[in-house]
């Protein structure tokens, strides 16, 4: 009897393992709908260029059909089904989202007219809910917890950890991400920024080593990391950047030095004043096209992090600032708006 029971249990487990997670086929839908589903599935990318087919889904699919599509074997149709539910302001959109976070199938998504990449379906579902500005903060918190603790491999997790305040529940996950090199250096350095927020002594040497290993100082993440925790161990990195990058290479844009100046100013000591003063020396630049903006960046940085040591420099720079700069000194920077 025990042997028979064991065999039955093994059979059940084996059959469950073989069950298709997305069992519904296009042929399972009504004929009129099948025509449009086949057209959308054939394009194998998002968004679909067939607006007639998209509009038919939007205007003619019932909620039951959309839920059925969310379990369709074609991942493109799963994404389209969820987007349609969100666009209809379906009251169950969040509950539905939580039930599909494990959908790791990848699809091609053109997020700009000239830029595309492959994303997991669950990533695209989350992005749709967020882009539509429908998530409450409570829902965001639930989603952060679910993603970081259960699905930290999702691309959106990298975005989340950069936004949220330090939380010990996520420390080990963030530390692990900060160790992983990828072909997108901003992913690793974004995780380093998240790790830096914890201000732990044990992470200083670890982060310093990573920052020093970056040859192109990818993005502004290093400077943001130093700004949030301006330990003296990092100051040589800022000086090295000035000597090897600022003095030898042309700037890419007017705000290249935005976070760099803020990281320096946060120290509020003689060394930071000296370095900021060097930034204001035109002769230190191979190209002075953006020099006016560099003066603004220094001024904004010492305004944000006021200190007695910067008083004279502040007085010297203020008359050079435009009315626009003065007006927006204390207003939030829209480029730094947080999502999560």
C-alpha positions in Angstrom: 0.0 0.0 0.0 2.8 2.4 0.9 4.5 1.6 -2.4 1.4 2.4 -4.4 0.9 5.7 -2.5 4.6 6.6 -3.2 4.1 5.9 -6.9 1.0 8.0 -7.0 2.8 10.9 -5.3 5.7 10.7 -7.7 3.3 10.7 -10.6 1.5 13.8 -9.4 4.8 15.7 -8.8 6.0 14.7 -12.2 2.8 15.7 -13.9 2.8 19.0 -12.1 6.3 19.7 -13.2 5.4 19.1 -16.8 2.3 21.3 -16.7 2.6 24.2 -19.1 2.5 27.5 -17.1 0.8 29.3 -20.1 -1.5 26.6 -21.5 -3.9 28.8 -23.6 -3.4 28.8 -27.4 -4.6 31.3 -29.9 -6.8 28.6 -31.3 -8.6 28.5 -27.9 -10.2 31.9 -28.6 -13.2 32.9 -30.7 -12.6 33.0 -34.5 -13.0 36.7 -34.9 -10.4 37.4 -32.1 -8.0 34.8 -33.4 -7.5 36.8 -36.6 -6.1 39.8 -34.7 -4.2 37.7 -32.2 -2.3 36.0 -34.9 -1.3 39.3 -36.5 -0.1 40.7 -33.2 1.9 37.5 -32.4 3.5 37.4 -35.8 5.3 40.7 -35.3 7.3 39.3 -32.3 7.9 42.7 -30.8 6.3 45.6 -28.9 4.7 47.9 -29.6 2.9 46.3 -32.5 2.6 48.3 -35.7 -0.8 46.9 -36.5 -3.0 49.5 -34.9 -6.2 47.8 -36.3 -5.4 44.6 -34.4 -4.4 46.6 -31.2 -7.6 48.6 -31.3 -9.7 45.5 -31.8 -8.2 44.0 -28.6 -8.8 47.2 -26.8 -12.4 47.7 -27.8 -13.7 44.1 -28.2 -12.0 41.8 -25.7 -13.9 41.1 -22.5 -12.1 41.0 -19.2 -12.4 37.2 -19.2 -10.7 37.0 -22.5 -7.9 39.3 -21.4 -7.3 37.2 -18.3 -7.3 34.2 -20.5 -4.7 35.9 -22.8 -2.5 36.5 -19.7 -2.1 32.8 -19.7 -1.6 32.5 -23.4 1.5 30.7 -24.7 2.6 33.7 -26.7 4.4 36.3 -24.4 3.7 39.3 -26.7 -0.1 38.7 -26.2 0.4 38.4 -22.4 1.9 41.8 -22.3 -0.7 43.3 -24.6 -3.5 41.8 -22.5 -2.1 43.3 -19.3 -1.6 46.7 -20.9 -5.2 46.7 -22.1 -6.4 46.0 -18.5 -4.4 48.9 -17.1 -5.6 51.2 -19.8 -9.1 50.3 -18.9 -8.5 51.2 -15.3 -9.4 47.7 -14.2 -9.8 47.6 -10.5 -7.9 44.3 -10.2 -4.8 45.5 -12.2 -2.5 45.3 -9.1 -3.7 41.9 -7.9 -3.3 40.6 -11.4 0.2 42.0 -11.6 1.3 40.3 -8.4 0.1 37.0 -9.8 2.4 37.3 -12.9 5.8 38.4 -11.4 7.3 35.1 -12.2 6.9 35.5 -16.0 10.5 35.4 -17.1 9.9 34.9 -20.8 11.8 37.6 -22.8 10.3 39.8 -25.5 11.7 42.6 -27.7 10.5 46.0 -26.6 11.2 49.2 -28.5 11.2 51.8 -25.7 12.3 54.5 -28.1 12.0 54.7 -31.9 15.6 53.9 -32.3 16.3 51.8 -29.2 15.2 48.3 -28.2 16.2 45.5 -25.9 14.8 42.2 -24.6 12.9 42.4 -21.4 11.2 39.8 -19.2 7.4 39.9 -19.5 7.1 40.6 -15.7 9.4 43.6 -16.1 7.2 45.1 -18.8 4.0 44.5 -16.7 5.5 46.4 -13.8 6.7 49.2 -16.1 3.2 49.5 -17.5 1.6 49.9 -14.1 4.2 52.4 -13.0 4.2 54.4 -16.3 0.4 54.8 -15.9 0.9 56.4 -12.5 -1.7 54.1 -11.0 0.4 52.7 -8.2 -0.2 54.0 -4.7 2.8 54.2 -2.3 1.4 51.2 -0.4 1.3 49.2 -3.6 4.8 50.3 -4.5 6.0 49.1 -1.1 4.4 45.7 -1.6 5.9 45.5 -5.1 9.4 46.5 -3.9 9.2 43.8 -1.2 8.0 41.2 -3.6 10.5 42.0 -6.3 13.6 42.4 -4.1 13.0 39.4 -1.9 11.6 37.0 -4.5 12.4 38.2 -8.0 15.6 40.3 -7.6 16.8 39.2 -11.0 14.2 41.5 -12.7 15.6 44.5 -14.4 13.3 46.8 -12.5 15.0 45.7 -9.2 18.0 47.7 -10.2 15.9 50.8 -10.6 14.1 50.2 -7.3 17.2 49.9 -5.1 18.6 53.2 -6.5 15.4 55.0 -5.4 14.5 53.5 -2.0 16.0 54.4 1.4 18.4 51.9 3.0 16.5 49.0 4.5 18.4 46.1 6.2 15.9 43.7 4.7 17.5 44.4 1.3 21.1 44.9 2.3 22.4 41.5 1.3 20.6 41.6 -2.0 22.1 45.1 -2.8 25.6 44.0 -1.7 25.4 41.0 -4.0 24.3 43.2 -6.9 27.1 45.6 -6.3 29.6 42.8 -6.9 28.3 41.8 -10.3 29.9 43.2 -13.4 27.7 43.5 -16.4 28.0 45.0 -19.8 26.0 48.0 -18.4 28.4 49.5 -15.8 25.6 51.7 -14.5 23.8 48.6 -13.2 26.7 47.7 -10.9 27.5 51.3 -9.9 23.8 52.0 -9.3 23.9 49.1 -6.8 27.0 50.6 -5.3 25.1 53.9 -4.9 22.4 51.9 -3.1 25.0 50.2 -0.9 26.7 53.5 -0.1 23.5 54.8 1.5 23.9 52.3 4.3 27.1 54.1 5.3 28.7 50.9 6.7 32.4 51.0 7.6 32.7 47.4 6.3 31.8 48.6 2.8 34.3 51.5 2.4 37.3 49.5 1.0 35.0 47.4 -1.1 33.4 50.4 -2.8 36.7 52.2 -3.1 38.2 49.3 -5.0 35.2 49.2 -7.4 35.3 53.0 -8.0 39.0 52.9 -8.7 38.6 50.1 -11.2 36.3 52.2 -13.4 38.2 53.6 -16.3 35.5 55.8 -17.7 33.7 56.7 -14.5 30.5 55.3 -15.9 27.7 57.9 -15.5 27.5 59.8 -12.2 26.9 56.9 -9.9 30.4 57.1 -8.3 29.9 60.8 -7.5 26.3 60.1 -6.2 27.7 57.4 -4.0 30.4 59.7 -2.5 27.9 62.5 -2.1 25.6 60.3 0.0 28.6 59.1 2.2 31.5 61.5 1.9 34.1 59.5 3.7 37.7 60.7 3.5 38.7 57.4 1.9 37.0 58.5 -1.3 38.5 62.0 -1.8 41.6 60.8 -3.7 39.1 59.4 -6.3 37.7 62.9 -6.8 41.2 64.3 -7.2 42.1 61.6 -9.6 39.1 62.3 -11.7 40.0 65.9 -12.0 43.6 65.1 -13.0 42.8 62.4 -15.5 39.4 63.3 -16.9 38.6 67.0 -16.4 42.0 68.4 -17.3 42.5 66.0 -20.3 39.2 65.3 -21.9 36.5 67.5 -23.4 33.2 67.6 -21.6 30.2 65.7 -23.1 27.5 68.1 -21.8 26.9 71.1 -19.6 26.0 69.0 -16.6 29.0 66.6 -16.7 30.3 68.1 -13.4 26.9 68.4 -11.7 27.3 65.4 -9.3 31.0 65.7 -9.2 30.9 69.2 -7.7 28.2 68.1 -5.2 30.4 65.2 -4.1 33.3 67.5 -3.5 31.3 70.2 -1.8 29.8 67.7 0.7 33.3 67.4 2.4 33.3 71.1 3.5 37.1 71.2 4.2 40.2 72.8 2.9 40.8 70.0 0.4 37.3 70.3 -1.1 37.6 74.1 -1.3 41.0 73.8 -3.1 39.6 71.3 -5.6 36.5 73.4 -6.3 38.7 76.4 -6.9 40.7 74.4 -9.4 37.5 73.6 -11.3 37.0 77.4 -11.6 40.3 77.8 -13.4 39.7 78.0 -17.2 43.3 77.0 -17.9 42.5 73.5 -16.5 40.2 72.7 -19.4 41.1 71.4 -22.9 37.8 72.9 -24.1 36.1 75.8 -22.2 32.8 75.6 -24.1 30.9 74.5 -20.9 32.9 76.7 -18.5 30.0 78.9 -17.7 28.0 75.9 -16.6 30.9 74.6 -14.5 30.8 77.8 -12.5 27.1 77.3 -12.0 27.7 73.7 -10.9 30.2 74.8 -8.3 27.9 77.5 -7.1 24.9 75.2 -6.8 27.0 72.6 -5.0 28.2 75.0 -2.3 24.7 76.4 -2.0 23.3 72.9 -1.4 26.1 72.1 1.1 26.7 75.5 2.7 29.6 75.8 5.1 31.8 78.5 6.6 34.7 77.5 4.4 32.7 78.3 1.3 31.5 81.8 2.3 34.0 83.8 0.3 33.7 81.6 -2.8 29.9 81.8 -2.6 30.1 85.7 -2.5 32.4 85.7 -5.5 30.3 83.5 -7.6 26.8 84.7 -6.8 26.9 87.9 -8.9 27.8 85.8 -11.9 24.7 83.7 -11.7 21.7 84.3 -13.9 18.2 85.1 -12.5 17.1 81.7 -13.6 19.8 79.9 -11.6 19.0 82.0 -8.5 15.2 81.4 -8.9 15.6 77.6 -9.0 18.3 77.1 -6.5 16.1 75.5 -3.8 13.5 73.9 -6.1 13.5 70.1 -6.8 15.4 68.9 -9.8 12.9 67.1 -12.0 15.7 64.8 -13.2 16.1 63.5 -9.7 12.4 62.6 -9.2 12.1 59.2 -7.5 9.6 56.6 -8.6 9.8 54.0 -5.9 
